[in-house]
């Protein structure tokens, strides 16, 4: 399994779920290690604020980024066609 990368083209919850699966396969069990790996694999153009200390806060931060709004809008357009 290749390490998941986040570039705003998937739902933040799905990204964290994929990263958890990757970490489980590779026996990475510490929540902080998983969080650090998640943050490292986020595209550098996506701003992550300071103070993210758990995966729920990371999902909220990614969900509030403009790339998530673009992702949601594109999904809605696909459903309407």
N, CA, C and O atoms as a GROMACS GRO file, in nm:
protein
  324
    1UNK      N    1   0.084  -0.118   0.000
    1UNK     CA    2   0.000   0.000   0.000
    1UNK      C    3   0.089   0.124   0.000
    1UNK      O    4   0.182   0.136   0.080
    2UNK      N    5   0.059   0.216  -0.091
    2UNK     CA    6   0.133   0.342  -0.100
    2UNK      C    7   0.080   0.439   0.005
    2UNK      O    8  -0.039   0.439   0.037
    3UNK      N    9   0.169   0.521   0.057
    3UNK     CA   10   0.128   0.616   0.160
    3UNK      C   11   0.031   0.719   0.102
    3UNK      O   12   0.059   0.779  -0.002
    4UNK      N   13  -0.083   0.739   0.167
    4UNK     CA   14  -0.182   0.836   0.117
    4UNK      C   15  -0.129   0.979   0.124
    4UNK      O   16  -0.057   1.016   0.217
    5UNK      N   17  -0.167   1.057   0.025
    5UNK     CA   18  -0.132   1.199   0.022
    5UNK      C   19  -0.261   1.279   0.014
    5UNK      O   20  -0.358   1.234  -0.048
    6UNK      N   21  -0.263   1.394   0.076
    6UNK     CA   22  -0.382   1.479   0.071
    6UNK      C   23  -0.354   1.604  -0.011
    6UNK      O   24  -0.262   1.680   0.019
    7UNK      N   25  -0.435   1.624  -0.116
    7UNK     CA   26  -0.419   1.743  -0.199
    7UNK      C   27  -0.552   1.816  -0.220
    7UNK      O   28  -0.563   1.902  -0.307
    8UNK      N   29  -0.652   1.780  -0.141
    8UNK     CA   30  -0.781   1.847  -0.149
    8UNK      C   31  -0.879   1.782  -0.244
    8UNK      O   32  -0.987   1.837  -0.266
    9UNK      N   33  -0.844   1.667  -0.300
    9UNK     CA   34  -0.934   1.601  -0.396
    9UNK      C   35  -1.011   1.485  -0.335
    9UNK      O   36  -1.071   1.406  -0.407
   10UNK      N   37  -1.008   1.473  -0.203
   10UNK     CA   38  -1.090   1.372  -0.135
   10UNK      C   39  -1.140   1.433  -0.005
   10UNK      O   40  -1.093   1.538   0.038
   11UNK      N   41  -1.235   1.366   0.056
   11UNK     CA   42  -1.290   1.415   0.183
   11UNK      C   43  -1.184   1.397   0.293
   11UNK      O   44  -1.119   1.293   0.298
   12UNK      N   45  -1.166   1.496   0.380
   12UNK     CA   46  -1.067   1.485   0.487
   12UNK      C   47  -1.086   1.360   0.574
   12UNK      O   48  -0.987   1.300   0.616
   13UNK      N   49  -1.210   1.321   0.602
   13UNK     CA   50  -1.234   1.200   0.680
   13UNK      C   51  -1.181   1.077   0.608
   13UNK      O   52  -1.125   0.986   0.670
   14UNK      N   53  -1.198   1.073   0.476
   14UNK     CA   54  -1.150   0.960   0.397
   14UNK      C   55  -0.998   0.956   0.398
   14UNK      O   56  -0.938   0.848   0.406
   15UNK      N   57  -0.935   1.072   0.389
   15UNK     CA   58  -0.789   1.078   0.395
   15UNK      C   59  -0.737   1.022   0.527
   15UNK      O   60  -0.644   0.941   0.528
   16UNK      N   61  -0.796   1.064   0.638
   16UNK     CA   62  -0.753   1.015   0.769
   16UNK      C   63  -0.778   0.865   0.781
   16UNK      O   64  -0.696   0.792   0.838
   17UNK      N   65  -0.890   0.819   0.728
   17UNK     CA   66  -0.921   0.676   0.731
   17UNK      C   67  -0.815   0.596   0.653
   17UNK      O   68  -0.769   0.492   0.699
   18UNK      N   69  -0.778   0.645   0.535
   18UNK     CA   70  -0.676   0.578   0.455
   18UNK      C   71  -0.541   0.581   0.526
   18UNK      O   72  -0.467   0.482   0.523
   19UNK      N   73  -0.509   0.693   0.589
   19UNK     CA   74  -0.382   0.704   0.661
   19UNK      C   75  -0.380   0.610   0.781
   19UNK      O   76  -0.276   0.550   0.811
   20UNK      N   77  -0.492   0.598   0.852
   20UNK     CA   78  -0.499   0.503   0.965
   20UNK      C   79  -0.475   0.360   0.917
   20UNK      O   80  -0.405   0.283   0.982
   21UNK      N   81  -0.534   0.325   0.802
   21UNK     CA   82  -0.515   0.191   0.746
   21UNK      C   83  -0.368   0.170   0.711
   21UNK      O   84  -0.312   0.064   0.741
   22UNK      N   85  -0.307   0.268   0.649
   22UNK     CA   86  -0.166   0.259   0.614
   22UNK      C   87  -0.081   0.239   0.740
   22UNK      O   88   0.008   0.154   0.743
   23UNK      N   89  -0.110   0.317   0.842
   23UNK     CA   90  -0.034   0.307   0.967
   23UNK      C   91  -0.056   0.173   1.036
   23UNK      O   92   0.038   0.116   1.093
   24UNK      N   93  -0.177   0.122   1.031
   24UNK     CA   94  -0.206  -0.008   1.093
   24UNK      C   95  -0.125  -0.118   1.023
   24UNK      O   96  -0.067  -0.204   1.089
   25UNK      N   97  -0.122  -0.114   0.890
   25UNK     CA   98  -0.046  -0.212   0.813
   25UNK      C   99   0.102  -0.204   0.848
   25UNK      O  100   0.170  -0.306   0.855
   26UNK      N  101   0.151  -0.083   0.871
   26UNK     CA  102   0.293  -0.062   0.900
   26UNK      C  103   0.323  -0.054   1.049
   26UNK      O  104   0.432  -0.012   1.089
   27UNK      N  105   0.228  -0.096   1.130
   27UNK     CA  106   0.242  -0.105   1.276
   27UNK      C  107   0.279   0.028   1.342
   27UNK      O  108   0.360   0.032   1.435
   28UNK      N  109   0.221   0.134   1.292
   28UNK     CA  110   0.235   0.265   1.356
   28UNK      C  111   0.108   0.285   1.437
   28UNK      O  112   0.000   0.302   1.380
   29UNK      N  113   0.119   0.283   1.568
   29UNK     CA  114  -0.001   0.283   1.652
   29UNK      C  115  -0.022   0.410   1.733
   29UNK      O  116  -0.133   0.438   1.777
   30UNK      N  117   0.083   0.487   1.752
   30UNK     CA  118   0.071   0.609   1.831
   30UNK      C  119  -0.012   0.712   1.756
   30UNK      O  120   0.014   0.743   1.640
   31UNK      N  121  -0.114   0.766   1.824
   31UNK     CA  122  -0.201   0.867   1.764
   31UNK      C  123  -0.120   0.990   1.719
   31UNK      O  124  -0.148   1.048   1.614
   32UNK      N  125  -0.021   1.028   1.798
   32UNK     CA  126   0.061   1.144   1.762
   32UNK      C  127   0.149   1.115   1.640
   32UNK      O  128   0.170   1.204   1.557
   33UNK      N  129   0.199   0.992   1.628
   33UNK     CA  130   0.277   0.955   1.510
   33UNK      C  131   0.189   0.955   1.385
   33UNK      O  132   0.232   0.999   1.279
   34UNK      N  133   0.066   0.906   1.399
   34UNK     CA  134  -0.028   0.906   1.287
   34UNK      C  135  -0.059   1.049   1.246
   34UNK      O  136  -0.060   1.082   1.128
   35UNK      N  137  -0.084   1.135   1.345
   35UNK     CA  138  -0.112   1.276   1.318
   35UNK      C  139   0.005   1.343   1.247
   35UNK      O  140  -0.014   1.415   1.148
   36UNK      N  141   0.125   1.319   1.296
   36UNK     CA  142   0.244   1.379   1.235
   36UNK      C  143   0.260   1.333   1.090
   36UNK      O  144   0.291   1.414   1.002
   37UNK      N  145   0.238   1.206   1.065
   37UNK     CA  146   0.247   1.153   0.929
   37UNK      C  147   0.139   1.214   0.840
   37UNK      O  148   0.166   1.248   0.725
   38UNK      N  149   0.018   1.226   0.893
   38UNK     CA  150  -0.091   1.289   0.818
   38UNK      C  151  -0.053   1.430   0.776
   38UNK      O  152  -0.070   1.468   0.660
   39UNK      N  153   0.000   1.507   0.868
   39UNK     CA  154   0.036   1.646   0.839
   39UNK      C  155   0.150   1.652   0.738
   39UNK      O  156   0.150   1.738   0.649
   40UNK      N  157   0.247   1.563   0.751
   40UNK     CA  158   0.359   1.562   0.658
   40UNK      C  159   0.316   1.532   0.515
   40UNK      O  160   0.379   1.579   0.420
   41UNK      N  161   0.209   1.455   0.498
   41UNK     CA  162   0.167   1.412   0.365
   41UNK      C  163   0.060   1.503   0.304
   41UNK      O  164   0.001   1.469   0.202
   42UNK      N  165   0.036   1.618   0.366
   42UNK     CA  166  -0.058   1.716   0.311
   42UNK      C  167   0.018   1.807   0.216
   42UNK      O  168   0.127   1.854   0.249
   43UNK      N  169  -0.039   1.832   0.101
   43UNK     CA  170   0.022   1.920   0.001
   43UNK      C  171   0.062   2.052   0.065
   43UNK      O  172  -0.013   2.109   0.144
   44UNK      N  173   0.181   2.099   0.031
   44UNK     CA  174   0.235   2.220   0.096
   44UNK      C  175   0.155   2.346   0.065
   44UNK      O  176   0.170   2.446   0.135
   45UNK      N  177   0.072   2.343  -0.038
   45UNK     CA  178  -0.010   2.461  -0.069
   45UNK      C  179  -0.132   2.472   0.022
   45UNK      O  180  -0.202   2.573   0.021
   46UNK      N  181  -0.158   2.369   0.102
   46UNK     CA  182  -0.272   2.369   0.194
   46UNK      C  183  -0.220   2.408   0.332
   46UNK      O  184  -0.139   2.339   0.392
   47UNK      N  185  -0.269   2.520   0.380
   47UNK     CA  186  -0.224   2.574   0.509
   47UNK      C  187  -0.284   2.494   0.624
   47UNK      O  188  -0.405   2.472   0.629
   48UNK      N  189  -0.198   2.452   0.715
   48UNK     CA  190  -0.242   2.384   0.837
   48UNK      C  191  -0.203   2.474   0.955
   48UNK      O  192  -0.085   2.499   0.978
   49UNK      N  193  -0.302   2.524   1.029
   49UNK     CA  194  -0.271   2.616   1.140
   49UNK      C  195  -0.197   2.545   1.254
   49UNK      O  196  -0.202   2.423   1.268
   50UNK      N  197  -0.129   2.624   1.333
   50UNK     CA  198  -0.061   2.573   1.453
   50UNK      C  199  -0.167   2.523   1.552
   50UNK      O  200  -0.282   2.565   1.547
   51UNK      N  201  -0.126   2.434   1.640
   51UNK     CA  202  -0.216   2.390   1.746
   51UNK      C  203  -0.299   2.268   1.712
   51UNK      O  204  -0.388   2.230   1.788
   52UNK      N  205  -0.273   2.207   1.598
   52UNK     CA  206  -0.344   2.083   1.563
   52UNK      C  207  -0.279   1.972   1.644
   52UNK      O  208  -0.164   1.934   1.618
   53UNK      N  209  -0.353   1.919   1.743
   53UNK     CA  210  -0.293   1.818   1.829
   53UNK      C  211  -0.370   1.686   1.830
   53UNK      O  212  -0.338   1.597   1.909
   54UNK      N  213  -0.470   1.674   1.743
   54UNK     CA  214  -0.538   1.545   1.728
   54UNK      C  215  -0.600   1.536   1.589
   54UNK      O  216  -0.609   1.637   1.518
   55UNK      N  217  -0.641   1.418   1.551
   55UNK     CA  218  -0.690   1.396   1.416
   55UNK      C  219  -0.823   1.466   1.390
   55UNK      O  220  -0.850   1.507   1.277
   56UNK      N  221  -0.907   1.480   1.492
   56UNK     CA  222  -1.034   1.551   1.474
   56UNK      C  223  -1.010   1.698   1.438
   56UNK      O  224  -1.078   1.752   1.351
   57UNK      N  225  -0.914   1.760   1.505
   57UNK     CA  226  -0.882   1.900   1.473
   57UNK      C  227  -0.824   1.910   1.332
   57UNK      O  228  -0.849   2.008   1.262
   58UNK      N  229  -0.747   1.810   1.292
   58UNK     CA  230  -0.692   1.810   1.156
   58UNK      C  231  -0.804   1.802   1.053
   58UNK      O  232  -0.802   1.876   0.954
   59UNK      N  233  -0.901   1.714   1.075
   59UNK     CA  234  -1.014   1.702   0.982
   59UNK      C  235  -1.090   1.834   0.976
   59UNK      O  236  -1.128   1.878   0.867
   60UNK      N  237  -1.112   1.898   1.090
   60UNK     CA  238  -1.182   2.027   1.090
   60UNK      C  239  -1.103   2.133   1.015
   60UNK      O  240  -1.160   2.213   0.940
   61UNK      N  241  -0.970   2.134   1.033
   61UNK     CA  242  -0.886   2.232   0.963
   61UNK      C  243  -0.891   2.208   0.812
   61UNK      O  244  -0.901   2.303   0.734
   62UNK      N  245  -0.883   2.083   0.772
   62UNK     CA  246  -0.888   2.052   0.628
   62UNK      C  247  -1.026   2.084   0.571
   62UNK      O  248  -1.037   2.129   0.458
   63UNK      N  249  -1.130   2.060   0.650
   63UNK     CA  250  -1.267   2.088   0.604
   63UNK      C  251  -1.293   2.238   0.590
   63UNK      O  252  -1.379   2.278   0.512
   64UNK      N  253  -1.220   2.319   0.663
   64UNK     CA  254  -1.240   2.464   0.654
   64UNK      C  255  -1.154   2.529   0.545
   64UNK      O  256  -1.168   2.648   0.517
   65UNK      N  257  -1.064   2.452   0.485
   65UNK     CA  258  -0.978   2.506   0.380
   65UNK      C  259  -1.057   2.520   0.249
   65UNK      O  260  -1.144   2.437   0.222
   66UNK      N  261  -1.029   2.622   0.168
   66UNK     CA  262  -1.102   2.642   0.042
   66UNK      C  263  -1.100   2.522  -0.053
   66UNK      O  264  -1.193   2.504  -0.132
   67UNK      N  265  -0.996   2.440  -0.048
   67UNK     CA  266  -0.992   2.323  -0.138
   67UNK      C  267  -1.107   2.227  -0.108
   67UNK      O  268  -1.154   2.158  -0.198
   68UNK      N  269  -1.151   2.222   0.018
   68UNK     CA  270  -1.262   2.132   0.051
   68UNK      C  271  -1.392   2.183  -0.008
   68UNK      O  272  -1.474   2.104  -0.054
   69UNK      N  273  -1.412   2.314  -0.007
   69UNK     CA  274  -1.532   2.372  -0.069
   69UNK      C  275  -1.534   2.342  -0.218
   69UNK      O  276  -1.639   2.310  -0.274
   70UNK      N  277  -1.420   2.353  -0.282
   70UNK     CA  278  -1.410   2.322  -0.425
   70UNK      C  279  -1.443   2.175  -0.448
   70UNK      O  280  -1.516   2.142  -0.541
   71UNK      N  281  -1.389   2.088  -0.362
   71UNK     CA  282  -1.416   1.944  -0.373
   71UNK      C  283  -1.566   1.916  -0.358
   71UNK      O  284  -1.623   1.841  -0.437
   72UNK      N  285  -1.630   1.977  -0.257
   72UNK     CA  286  -1.774   1.956  -0.235
   72UNK      C  287  -1.855   2.004  -0.354
   72UNK      O  288  -1.947   1.936  -0.399
   73UNK      N  289  -1.822   2.122  -0.405
   73UNK     CA  290  -1.896   2.177  -0.519
   73UNK      C  291  -1.882   2.089  -0.642
   73UNK      O  292  -1.979   2.070  -0.716
   74UNK      N  293  -1.762   2.036  -0.665
   74UNK     CA  294  -1.744   1.949  -0.782
   74UNK      C  295  -1.823   1.819  -0.766
   74UNK      O  296  -1.875   1.766  -0.864
   75UNK      N  297  -1.832   1.768  -0.645
   75UNK     CA  298  -1.912   1.647  -0.620
   75UNK      C  299  -2.060   1.675  -0.646
   75UNK      O  300  -2.130   1.593  -0.705
   76UNK      N  301  -2.107   1.790  -0.600
   76UNK     CA  302  -2.247   1.826  -0.622
   76UNK      C  303  -2.277   1.840  -0.771
   76UNK      O  304  -2.382   1.795  -0.818
   77UNK      N  305  -2.185   1.902  -0.846
   77UNK     CA  306  -2.205   1.916  -0.991
   77UNK      C  307  -2.211   1.780  -1.060
   77UNK      O  308  -2.292   1.760  -1.150
   78UNK      N  309  -2.125   1.689  -1.018
   78UNK     CA  310  -2.125   1.555  -1.078
   78UNK      C  311  -2.257   1.484  -1.052
   78UNK      O  312  -2.306   1.411  -1.138
   79UNK      N  313  -2.314   1.504  -0.935
   79UNK     CA  314  -2.441   1.440  -0.901
   79UNK      C  315  -2.557   1.499  -0.980
   79UNK      O  316  -2.656   1.431  -1.006
   80UNK      N  317  -2.547   1.626  -1.017
   80UNK     CA  318  -2.655   1.693  -1.088
   80UNK      C  319  -2.655   1.661  -1.238
   80UNK      O  320  -2.756   1.681  -1.304
   81UNK      N  321  -2.545   1.614  -1.290
   81UNK     CA  322  -2.537   1.587  -1.435
   81UNK      C  323  -2.603   1.459  -1.470
   81UNK      O  324  -2.605   1.420  -1.587
   0.00000   0.00000   0.00000
